[in-house]
């Protein structure tokens, strides 16, 4: 079996926005599905880990796109493990159109946790570090790695939302991509008529769950670049759960 997994997807019409291009959130879901398919086929995925009370959680995700897949078109998400360490593994993605053009790339960092304690666990202890058999160091991923998002203490609170059933995934916490979708909703529809999201960086700091109230702080770090901090709770109980950065370009 190849170290690189290749999975075909369709830009379904109801997964596309008014520009007839795939929503960034749905692309993120396709990437996470590709990661699950790849790890499961190679016996270090959820079906291997869940019976021993372990699971993968996403720590960081960066997606940089030249072009989003167009409605009704097929595209391929390629994914591979770039490196594996004791507590983190780096996984990359390449999005390829049906005619072979590279539409964009993704970088991600994953941790393995114990589902009972919710604490990090040793990745290399699983099957004597068998994940190293699937590390692919020679396939390039030319986009920059994610960097820490710096925000001032003066960033204004721009929205507070409640979380519900549809926000929660199989791990029992608010889904990684739901944060992406809620963040993109901070910009009005008119903004997307004249701007395209070029790159999205997100770092997951802590878990949140159904019923938690999420607060969104937003500031413009540079022209067309916005930083977002998401917290849960309020007052003395307010805890940071996510930081992200969005880079737009004009159409």
DOZAKOL-854059 format. One record per residue: residue number from 1; residue in three letters; x, y, z of N, C-alpha, C in turn. Coordinates in steps of 0.02 Angstrom, whole numbers. Example, Ala and Ser with C-alpha at 12.3 -4.5 7.8 and 13.67 -1.06 7.14 Angstrom:
% residues 2
<r 1,"Ala",<660,-284,390>,<615,-225,390>,<660,-165,390>>
<r 2,"Ser",<642,-112,354>,<684,-53,357>,<645,2,394>>
//
This chain:
% residues 251
<r 1,"Unk",<42,-60,0>,<0,0,0>,<44,62,0>>
<r 2,"Unk",<25,111,-41>,<63,173,-47>,<60,212,19>>
<r 3,"Unk",<113,249,34>,<113,291,94>,<66,350,86>>
<r 4,"Unk",<53,370,24>,<8,426,10>,<-61,398,-7>>
<r 5,"Unk",<-112,422,27>,<-180,403,12>,<-211,453,-36>>
<r 6,"Unk",<-253,429,-82>,<-286,472,-131>,<-361,456,-131>>
<r 7,"Unk",<-402,507,-118>,<-474,496,-109>,<-512,546,-151>>
<r 8,"Unk",<-560,520,-190>,<-599,563,-235>,<-662,588,-200>>
<r 9,"Unk",<-677,651,-213>,<-737,683,-186>,<-772,722,-242>>
<r 10,"Unk",<-835,739,-229>,<-875,779,-275>,<-896,843,-240>>
<r 11,"Unk",<-888,899,-275>,<-912,963,-249>,<-988,965,-260>>
<r 12,"Unk",<-1025,938,-212>,<-1097,933,-219>,<-1129,1002,-216>>
<r 13,"Unk",<-1183,1013,-253>,<-1210,1081,-259>,<-1230,1112,-192>>
<r 14,"Unk",<-1256,1073,-145>,<-1276,1102,-82>,<-1219,1106,-31>>
<r 15,"Unk",<-1158,1090,-54>,<-1098,1102,-15>,<-1060,1161,-42>>
<r 16,"Unk",<-1090,1198,-89>,<-1058,1256,-121>,<-1095,1320,-102>>
<r 17,"Unk",<-1058,1376,-104>,<-1088,1440,-87>,<-1116,1473,-149>>
<r 18,"Unk",<-1134,1537,-143>,<-1167,1572,-199>,<-1122,1582,-259>>
<r 19,"Unk",<-1055,1573,-250>,<-1008,1577,-307>,<-1002,1511,-343>>
<r 20,"Unk",<-1039,1460,-321>,<-1037,1393,-350>,<-970,1358,-337>>
<r 21,"Unk",<-937,1379,-284>,<-874,1348,-263>,<-884,1316,-194>>
<r 22,"Unk",<-846,1264,-181>,<-853,1226,-118>,<-841,1271,-58>>
<r 23,"Unk",<-884,1265,-7>,<-872,1299,56>,<-806,1274,86>>
<r 24,"Unk",<-769,1320,118>,<-707,1301,151>,<-720,1248,205>>
<r 25,"Unk",<-776,1254,240>,<-791,1205,292>,<-799,1135,264>>
<r 26,"Unk",<-832,1129,207>,<-840,1063,177>,<-774,1036,151>>
<r 27,"Unk",<-731,1080,124>,<-665,1057,105>,<-627,1031,165>>
<r 28,"Unk",<-631,1067,221>,<-599,1044,282>,<-625,976,304>>
<r 29,"Unk",<-690,966,299>,<-718,900,316>,<-692,845,270>>
<r 30,"Unk",<-686,860,206>,<-658,811,159>,<-586,793,177>>
<r 31,"Unk",<-548,844,197>,<-478,830,218>,<-477,785,280>>
<r 32,"Unk",<-520,799,329>,<-521,759,389>,<-546,688,374>>
<r 33,"Unk",<-594,682,328>,<-616,615,307>,<-559,577,273>>
<r 34,"Unk",<-521,612,230>,<-465,580,196>,<-414,556,248>>
<r 35,"Unk",<-401,597,299>,<-355,577,352>,<-379,514,387>>
<r 36,"Unk",<-445,511,401>,<-473,452,434>,<-469,391,389>>
<r 37,"Unk",<-486,399,325>,<-481,342,278>,<-409,316,275>>
<r 38,"Unk",<-362,362,269>,<-291,344,262>,<-266,307,324>>
<r 39,"Unk",<-281,333,383>,<-257,301,445>,<-292,235,457>>
<r 40,"Unk",<-357,231,442>,<-394,169,454>,<-368,113,409>>
<r 41,"Unk",<-357,129,345>,<-331,78,298>,<-263,52,318>>
<r 42,"Unk",<-225,92,355>,<-157,73,375>,<-153,53,449>>
<r 43,"Unk",<-212,44,479>,<-219,15,546>,<-192,59,602>>
<r 44,"Unk",<-197,126,593>,<-185,169,651>,<-240,222,656>>
<r 45,"Unk",<-300,204,633>,<-357,249,635>,<-404,235,693>>
<r 46,"Unk",<-463,265,690>,<-511,261,745>,<-531,189,761>>
<r 47,"Unk",<-541,148,710>,<-563,79,723>,<-511,39,762>>
<r 48,"Unk",<-448,57,755>,<-395,25,793>,<-390,55,863>>
<r 49,"Unk",<-400,121,868>,<-386,156,930>,<-444,156,979>>
<r 50,"Unk",<-506,163,955>,<-563,169,1000>,<-570,111,1048>>
<r 51,"Unk",<-561,47,1026>,<-567,-8,1074>,<-516,-7,1130>>
<r 52,"Unk",<-459,29,1120>,<-409,34,1174>,<-411,103,1206>>
<r 53,"Unk",<-470,137,1198>,<-483,201,1232>,<-435,256,1211>>
<r 54,"Unk",<-420,258,1147>,<-378,311,1119>,<-415,341,1059>>
<r 55,"Unk",<-397,403,1042>,<-424,434,982>,<-377,489,959>>
<r 56,"Unk",<-384,509,895>,<-348,565,868>,<-387,629,879>>
<r 57,"Unk",<-352,683,896>,<-384,750,898>,<-340,798,859>>
<r 58,"Unk",<-373,843,824>,<-338,892,783>,<-312,948,827>>
<r 59,"Unk",<-248,964,819>,<-217,1018,858>,<-209,1082,817>>
<r 60,"Unk",<-189,1075,753>,<-181,1132,709>,<-202,1113,638>>
<r 61,"Unk",<-228,1161,601>,<-245,1151,531>,<-233,1215,493>>
<r 62,"Unk",<-198,1209,436>,<-188,1265,390>,<-208,1242,320>>
<r 63,"Unk",<-251,1281,288>,<-273,1266,220>,<-258,1327,177>>
<r 64,"Unk",<-223,1318,123>,<-206,1373,77>,<-227,1352,7>>
<r 65,"Unk",<-273,1391,-22>,<-303,1372,-86>,<-291,1425,-139>>
<r 66,"Unk",<-272,1402,-198>,<-268,1445,-257>,<-337,1451,-289>>
<r 67,"Unk",<-374,1396,-285>,<-441,1393,-315>,<-481,1341,-278>>
<r 68,"Unk",<-544,1355,-264>,<-588,1307,-232>,<-621,1264,-285>>
<r 69,"Unk",<-634,1199,-271>,<-669,1157,-319>,<-737,1186,-338>>
<r 70,"Unk",<-752,1181,-402>,<-814,1209,-428>,<-871,1158,-423>>
<r 71,"Unk",<-931,1184,-416>,<-991,1142,-411>,<-994,1088,-464>>
<r 72,"Unk",<-1010,1027,-444>,<-1018,968,-486>,<-952,937,-510>>
<r 73,"Unk",<-895,967,-492>,<-832,939,-515>,<-805,889,-464>>
<r 74,"Unk",<-769,839,-490>,<-735,792,-446>,<-664,818,-432>>
<r 75,"Unk",<-640,801,-373>,<-571,820,-355>,<-544,766,-308>>
<r 76,"Unk",<-478,765,-301>,<-445,716,-260>,<-409,750,-202>>
<r 77,"Unk",<-416,722,-143>,<-377,744,-85>,<-323,691,-73>>
<r 78,"Unk",<-261,711,-81>,<-205,667,-65>,<-182,684,6>>
<r 79,"Unk",<-164,633,44>,<-142,646,113>,<-87,597,132>>
<r 80,"Unk",<-41,622,174>,<15,580,196>,<41,607,262>>
<r 81,"Unk",<74,563,300>,<105,581,364>,<176,605,350>>
<r 82,"Unk",<189,667,368>,<256,695,356>,<305,674,411>>
<r 83,"Unk",<282,669,473>,<325,651,529>,<281,627,586>>
<r 84,"Unk",<311,586,630>,<276,561,689>,<323,566,748>>
<r 85,"Unk",<298,597,801>,<336,605,863>,<297,573,920>>
<r 86,"Unk",<322,580,980>,<290,546,1036>,<219,569,1048>>
<r 87,"Unk",<208,636,1045>,<142,662,1061>,<106,696,1003>>
<r 88,"Unk",<142,707,948>,<111,741,891>,<132,708,826>>
<r 89,"Unk",<88,712,776>,<106,690,709>,<85,744,660>>
<r 90,"Unk",<126,754,608>,<112,804,557>,<85,769,495>>
<r 91,"Unk",<27,792,472>,<-5,763,413>,<-19,818,363>>
<r 92,"Unk",<-3,804,299>,<-12,853,245>,<-67,831,197>>
<r 93,"Unk",<-90,880,157>,<-142,869,108>,<-125,906,43>>
<r 94,"Unk",<-147,878,-12>,<-144,912,-77>,<-211,902,-111>>
<r 95,"Unk",<-240,956,-135>,<-305,953,-169>,<-292,959,-244>>
<r 96,"Unk",<-315,909,-282>,<-299,905,-353>,<-364,902,-393>>
<r 97,"Unk",<-370,942,-445>,<-429,942,-488>,<-431,880,-531>>
<r 98,"Unk",<-488,871,-564>,<-497,812,-607>,<-449,813,-666>>
<r 99,"Unk",<-428,873,-687>,<-381,877,-743>,<-308,882,-720>>
<r 100,"Unk",<-296,869,-656>,<-227,864,-632>,<-197,927,-604>>
<r 101,"Unk",<-234,982,-600>,<-207,1044,-573>,<-209,1042,-496>>
<r 102,"Unk",<-157,1069,-466>,<-157,1076,-393>,<-197,1138,-374>>
<r 103,"Unk",<-250,1126,-335>,<-294,1181,-313>,<-272,1211,-247>>
<r 104,"Unk",<-234,1173,-208>,<-211,1198,-144>,<-181,1143,-101>>
<r 105,"Unk",<-159,1163,-42>,<-127,1117,5>,<-154,1127,76>>
<r 106,"Unk",<-140,1080,118>,<-156,1086,188>,<-102,1056,231>>
<r 107,"Unk",<-94,1083,291>,<-49,1055,341>,<-89,1046,406>>
<r 108,"Unk",<-76,993,441>,<-111,981,504>,<-65,949,555>>
<r 109,"Unk",<-81,960,618>,<-46,929,674>,<-98,893,716>>
<r 110,"Unk",<-84,830,733>,<-132,790,771>,<-99,764,835>>
<r 111,"Unk",<-140,757,886>,<-119,725,948>,<-162,664,960>>
<r 112,"Unk",<-135,616,996>,<-175,558,1017>,<-190,567,1092>>
<r 113,"Unk",<-254,558,1109>,<-272,566,1180>,<-306,502,1206>>
<r 114,"Unk",<-305,495,1270>,<-342,442,1305>,<-414,466,1312>>
<r 115,"Unk",<-462,427,1288>,<-532,449,1288>,<-562,451,1358>>
<r 116,"Unk",<-531,419,1406>,<-556,419,1475>,<-528,478,1515>>
<r 117,"Unk",<-463,491,1508>,<-431,545,1545>,<-430,610,1506>>
<r 118,"Unk",<-439,607,1439>,<-434,664,1394>,<-364,693,1393>>
<r 119,"Unk",<-315,655,1414>,<-245,677,1415>,<-206,649,1357>>
<r 120,"Unk",<-153,684,1333>,<-111,657,1279>,<-81,591,1297>>
<r 121,"Unk",<-72,549,1247>,<-43,483,1257>,<11,471,1204>>
<r 122,"Unk",<54,424,1217>,<113,411,1175>,<93,378,1110>>
<r 123,"Unk",<101,414,1055>,<84,386,989>,<128,327,971>>
<r 124,"Unk",<192,332,988>,<241,281,968>,<235,217,1010>>
<r 125,"Unk",<194,219,1063>,<182,159,1103>,<132,112,1070>>
<r 126,"Unk",<94,137,1020>,<44,96,987>,<78,52,935>>
<r 127,"Unk",<73,-14,945>,<102,-63,899>,<175,-49,885>>
<r 128,"Unk",<212,-33,938>,<284,-22,933>,<303,30,881>>
<r 129,"Unk",<263,84,878>,<279,139,833>,<268,123,760>>
<r 130,"Unk",<218,80,746>,<205,59,676>,<187,117,630>>
<r 131,"Unk",<165,173,658>,<148,230,616>,<209,254,576>>
<r 132,"Unk",<269,242,602>,<329,263,566>,<339,227,500>>
<r 133,"Unk",<305,170,492>,<309,134,428>,<276,174,372>>
<r 134,"Unk",<233,222,390>,<193,258,340>,<215,331,332>>
<r 135,"Unk",<270,349,364>,<294,418,358>,<323,429,288>>
<r 136,"Unk",<302,481,255>,<325,500,188>,<358,568,192>>
<r 137,"Unk",<425,568,188>,<462,631,195>,<480,663,128>>
<r 138,"Unk",<470,628,73>,<494,653,9>,<441,691,-31>>
<r 139,"Unk",<378,685,-13>,<326,721,-50>,<321,792,-23>>
<r 140,"Unk",<330,842,-66>,<331,911,-41>,<262,938,-24>>
<r 141,"Unk",<261,983,24>,<202,1023,40>,<227,1095,46>>
<r 142,"Unk",<221,1134,-8>,<257,1198,-13>,<228,1255,28>>
<r 143,"Unk",<170,1247,60>,<143,1303,99>,<178,1308,167>>
<r 144,"Unk",<176,1367,196>,<208,1378,260>,<172,1340,316>>
<r 145,"Unk",<210,1320,365>,<180,1290,425>,<142,1343,463>>
<r 146,"Unk",<94,1322,503>,<57,1369,544>,<101,1400,597>>
<r 147,"Unk",<90,1463,612>,<127,1497,664>,<78,1523,717>>
<r 148,"Unk",<103,1539,775>,<59,1562,829>,<25,1627,810>>
<r 149,"Unk",<-39,1630,819>,<-78,1690,804>,<-73,1738,864>>
<r 150,"Unk",<-46,1797,851>,<-39,1847,904>,<-97,1897,902>>
<r 151,"Unk",<-127,1907,960>,<-183,1954,965>,<-173,2000,1024>>
<r 152,"Unk",<-196,2062,1016>,<-192,2110,1071>,<-249,2097,1120>>
<r 153,"Unk",<-242,2124,1179>,<-294,2118,1229>,<-353,2164,1214>>
<r 154,"Unk",<-345,2207,1163>,<-397,2255,1146>,<-443,2231,1090>>
<r 155,"Unk",<-433,2170,1066>,<-476,2144,1013>,<-548,2145,1035>>
<r 156,"Unk",<-593,2174,997>,<-663,2181,1019>,<-702,2115,1013>>
<r 157,"Unk",<-748,2106,1059>,<-795,2051,1055>,<-846,2067,1001>>
<r 158,"Unk",<-852,2022,951>,<-897,2037,895>,<-958,1991,892>>
<r 159,"Unk",<-956,1935,927>,<-1013,1890,926>,<-1008,1839,982>>
<r 160,"Unk",<-1065,1820,1009>,<-1070,1765,1057>,<-1124,1718,1034>>
<r 161,"Unk",<-1109,1652,1032>,<-1158,1603,1009>,<-1163,1545,1058>>
<r 162,"Unk",<-1220,1511,1057>,<-1228,1450,1095>,<-1212,1390,1051>>
<r 163,"Unk",<-1195,1334,1081>,<-1179,1273,1044>,<-1232,1220,1059>>
<r 164,"Unk",<-1245,1179,1007>,<-1299,1131,1010>,<-1278,1063,982>>
<r 165,"Unk",<-1326,1019,974>,<-1316,951,949>,<-1274,949,885>>
<r 166,"Unk",<-1291,992,836>,<-1256,989,772>,<-1185,1014,773>>
<r 167,"Unk",<-1163,1042,829>,<-1094,1065,836>,<-1047,1009,859>>
<r 168,"Unk",<-1075,954,884>,<-1035,903,919>,<-1020,844,873>>
<r 169,"Unk",<-958,818,877>,<-938,763,833>,<-931,697,872>>
<r 170,"Unk",<-901,647,839>,<-896,580,868>,<-852,578,931>>
<r 171,"Unk",<-809,628,940>,<-767,631,1000>,<-802,664,1059>>
<r 172,"Unk",<-864,688,1048>,<-903,716,1103>,<-890,789,1117>>
<r 173,"Unk",<-848,821,1076>,<-836,893,1085>,<-855,931,1022>>
<r 174,"Unk",<-854,997,1026>,<-871,1037,967>,<-823,1020,910>>
<r 175,"Unk",<-852,1005,853>,<-814,982,795>,<-764,1035,771>>
<r 176,"Unk",<-706,1011,750>,<-652,1056,728>,<-674,1104,673>>
<r 177,"Unk",<-712,1078,626>,<-732,1119,569>,<-789,1167,586>>
<r 178,"Unk",<-827,1152,638>,<-880,1198,659>,<-851,1266,679>>
<r 179,"Unk",<-792,1265,710>,<-759,1328,727>,<-743,1368,664>>
<r 180,"Unk",<-721,1332,611>,<-706,1365,548>,<-769,1398,520>>
<r 181,"Unk",<-824,1361,519>,<-886,1387,491>,<-912,1447,531>>
<r 182,"Unk",<-910,1442,597>,<-934,1497,638>,<-890,1559,628>>
<r 183,"Unk",<-825,1548,619>,<-779,1604,608>,<-792,1638,541>>
<r 184,"Unk",<-803,1599,489>,<-817,1628,423>,<-883,1667,422>>
<r 185,"Unk",<-929,1649,467>,<-992,1685,471>,<-985,1754,503>>
<r 186,"Unk",<-925,1770,528>,<-915,1837,556>,<-911,1891,502>>
<r 187,"Unk",<-902,1868,439>,<-898,1915,383>,<-963,1913,344>>
<r 188,"Unk",<-989,1971,323>,<-1054,1972,289>,<-1050,1942,219>>
<r 189,"Unk",<-1107,1923,193>,<-1111,1894,126>,<-1080,1940,74>>
<r 190,"Unk",<-1089,2005,82>,<-1063,2054,34>,<-986,2052,30>>
<r 191,"Unk",<-954,2035,86>,<-881,2030,88>,<-857,1976,40>>
<r 192,"Unk",<-892,1919,40>,<-872,1863,-2>,<-887,1874,-76>>
<r 193,"Unk",<-928,1924,-91>,<-941,1941,-161>,<-881,1975,-193>>
<r 194,"Unk",<-836,2003,-152>,<-779,2040,-178>,<-712,2013,-152>>
<r 195,"Unk",<-714,1963,-108>,<-653,1936,-79>,<-655,1860,-79>>
<r 196,"Unk",<-596,1830,-84>,<-590,1757,-81>,<-543,1739,-24>>
<r 197,"Unk",<-562,1687,14>,<-519,1664,68>,<-460,1625,38>>
<r 198,"Unk",<-400,1651,50>,<-340,1619,22>,<-310,1568,70>>
<r 199,"Unk",<-307,1586,134>,<-276,1541,183>,<-314,1547,250>>
<r 200,"Unk",<-321,1489,282>,<-354,1485,347>,<-308,1445,393>>
<r 201,"Unk",<-288,1476,448>,<-248,1442,500>,<-289,1439,564>>
<r 202,"Unk",<-289,1380,596>,<-326,1374,658>,<-287,1329,706>>
<r 203,"Unk",<-284,1350,769>,<-251,1311,822>,<-302,1299,876>>
<r 204,"Unk",<-307,1236,897>,<-356,1215,948>,<-320,1213,1015>>
<r 205,"Unk",<-345,1253,1063>,<-312,1260,1127>,<-344,1217,1181>>
<r 206,"Unk",<-410,1215,1181>,<-448,1176,1231>,<-513,1152,1199>>
<r 207,"Unk",<-545,1103,1231>,<-608,1076,1206>,<-666,1120,1229>>
<r 208,"Unk",<-719,1120,1189>,<-783,1146,1212>,<-837,1095,1195>>
<r 209,"Unk",<-894,1101,1227>,<-946,1050,1222>,<-1014,1081,1211>>
<r 210,"Unk",<-1062,1039,1195>,<-1130,1063,1185>,<-1154,1100,1247>>
<r 211,"Unk",<-1184,1158,1235>,<-1207,1199,1291>,<-1159,1254,1309>>
<r 212,"Unk",<-1095,1248,1288>,<-1048,1302,1301>,<-1065,1363,1258>>
<r 213,"Unk",<-1056,1421,1286>,<-1066,1484,1249>,<-998,1507,1224>>
<r 214,"Unk",<-992,1518,1158>,<-929,1537,1127>,<-928,1612,1111>>
<r 215,"Unk",<-872,1644,1128>,<-862,1715,1116>,<-809,1724,1062>>
<r 216,"Unk",<-822,1769,1015>,<-777,1780,958>,<-748,1851,962>>
<r 217,"Unk",<-682,1855,967>,<-646,1919,967>,<-609,1925,900>>
<r 218,"Unk",<-614,1982,868>,<-588,1990,800>,<-549,2055,793>>
<r 219,"Unk",<-491,2051,759>,<-454,2112,744>,<-419,2103,676>>
<r 220,"Unk",<-409,2159,642>,<-374,2158,578>,<-299,2168,591>>
<r 221,"Unk",<-260,2115,579>,<-189,2116,593>,<-149,2152,539>>
<r 222,"Unk",<-174,2149,477>,<-143,2180,419>,<-198,2185,366>>
<r 223,"Unk",<-187,2224,313>,<-238,2228,261>,<-258,2158,237>>
<r 224,"Unk",<-323,2143,241>,<-352,2079,219>,<-332,2019,262>>
<r 225,"Unk",<-301,2031,319>,<-283,1977,366>,<-316,1990,433>>
<r 226,"Unk",<-354,1942,457>,<-392,1949,518>,<-375,1893,567>>
<r 227,"Unk",<-366,1911,629>,<-354,1862,682>,<-416,1856,726>>
<r 228,"Unk",<-431,1795,746>,<-491,1780,785>,<-471,1740,847>>
<r 229,"Unk",<-498,1759,904>,<-491,1719,965>,<-560,1698,987>>
<r 230,"Unk",<-567,1633,1001>,<-631,1606,1024>,<-623,1581,1096>>
<r 231,"Unk",<-668,1603,1139>,<-667,1581,1209>,<-734,1550,1227>>
<r 232,"Unk",<-735,1515,1282>,<-798,1490,1310>,<-807,1518,1380>>
<r 233,"Unk",<-869,1524,1401>,<-883,1550,1467>,<-884,1626,1468>>
<r 234,"Unk",<-881,1655,1527>,<-882,1727,1534>,<-849,1748,1599>>
<r 235,"Unk",<-828,1811,1602>,<-798,1837,1663>,<-737,1799,1684>>
<r 236,"Unk",<-733,1782,1748>,<-675,1746,1775>,<-671,1675,1748>>
<r 237,"Unk",<-726,1649,1720>,<-726,1580,1695>,<-715,1577,1619>>
<r 238,"Unk",<-696,1632,1589>,<-685,1633,1516>,<-619,1599,1499>>
<r 239,"Unk",<-622,1549,1455>,<-564,1509,1437>,<-555,1509,1361>>
<r 240,"Unk",<-494,1520,1338>,<-480,1519,1266>,<-482,1448,1241>>
<r 241,"Unk",<-517,1437,1184>,<-521,1370,1155>,<-489,1368,1085>>
<r 242,"Unk",<-489,1423,1048>,<-465,1423,979>,<-434,1491,962>>
<r 243,"Unk",<-382,1489,921>,<-357,1549,888>,<-350,1534,814>>
<r 244,"Unk",<-367,1583,772>,<-361,1572,700>,<-343,1636,664>>
<r 245,"Unk",<-318,1628,603>,<-300,1684,560>,<-328,1671,491>>
<r 246,"Unk",<-356,1724,461>,<-385,1719,394>,<-351,1769,349>>
<r 247,"Unk",<-328,1746,291>,<-298,1790,241>,<-342,1789,179>>
<r 248,"Unk",<-367,1848,161>,<-410,1855,103>,<-371,1887,45>>
<r 249,"Unk",<-397,1879,-15>,<-374,1917,-73>,<-435,1945,-109>>
<r 250,"Unk",<-426,1998,-146>,<-482,2028,-182>,<-494,1992,-247>>
<r 251,"Unk",<-556,1990,-268>,<-574,1957,-330>,<-563,2002,-390>>
//
